[in-house]
Amino acid sequence: MNDKTVKDAFMEVVVNQLETGDPPETKTTLARLTAAGHSNNEAMQLIAAVARNEMQAMLAAGRPFDNARYAGLLAKLPQLD
């Protein structure tokens, strides 16, 4: 799978989170980032990077999705850890 395919997949994750409202922090983060001057696309890419980070951590540790960790990483945006 090439990097563009992976980026597209994580952008789809963000779209799904926004559509379902789960987790609610995704929508809040998008609003905060766009209010701070980021374009909608830039904000969604930042959120997708956090989703990718959490997915990689899940796979590496063999653990389930950690909502609290994900929300904490979203709260730090636009800074990426």
Buried (B, 14 or more C-beta within 10 A) or exposed (E): EEEEEEBEBBBEBBEEBBEEEEBEBBBEBBEBBBEEEBEEEEBBBBBBBBBBBBBEBBEEEEEEEBEEBBBEBBEEBBEEE
